[in-house]
């Protein structure tokens, strides 16, 4: 019995999904992934920016430095 010919609802041979669909969808980021990365980056930016602003006595320069460092970290995370 050939395992690839089985009609199972799980595994690499799912019903309704062909091989070319899987390759095409993995080529770029889809919308839920973009939204997830945006939320993952926005929460530390907003909360961390507020905390940095509070503890540095209202210094916007310190907030800019914090956000620049965070931008580089998230850029490295996204590019991997």
N, C-alpha and C positions, 0 to 999 in steps of 0.2 A: 504494500500500500504506500503510495507516494504522499508524504506529509504536506507537500506544497499544493496538492489538489484538494485538500480538505477545506471545508467551508467553516472555519472557526471564527467567532466574533472577536478574537484577540490575536495578537502576534503580528508578524510582518505582512501577512497576506490578509488584511482586513477587507471586509466587503465594501465595495464602492471606492476604494482607494487604490489607484494604480501606482506603479513605480515612478512614472514620470511626474505624478502629482506630489509625491514625497520629495523628489529632487527639486522641483520648482518651489515648493514652500520653504525649504531649508536654505534657499539661496539668499533671501533677504529677511529682515525682521518683520513680523506681522504686528498688527495693531495692539493686541493685548500685551505683547512683550514691550513695545514702546511705552505704553501706558504704565506698565509695571516699573520700568527703569525710571520713568519720569517721577513716579511716586517715591521710589526708592531714593532718588536724589533730592526731591523737594522737601521731604520731612527733615532730614538732617540740616538742610540749608536754612529752613525757617526756624526750627527750634535751636539749632546751634548758633545761628546768627543772633537770635534774641538773647541767648545765654552769654555769648561773647560780648554783645553790646552792653548787657547789664554789668558783667564782671569787670569790664575795662573802663567803666565810668562814662559810657556813652560815646566811645571812640568809634567812628565809622571807618577809620583806617584799619583798625584791628578786625572789624567785620569783613572788610574787603580782602584782607590777607587770609582770613579763615575761609571765605568763599572761593578764593583762588586756589588754595590748597585742596579744598573739597572738589573743585572742578577738575583738577589734575587727577585726583584719586578716582573719581567717577569716570573720567575719560579712559583711564587705564582699565577700569573694570568693564566698561562697555566694549573696548577694542579687543579684549581677549577672546 
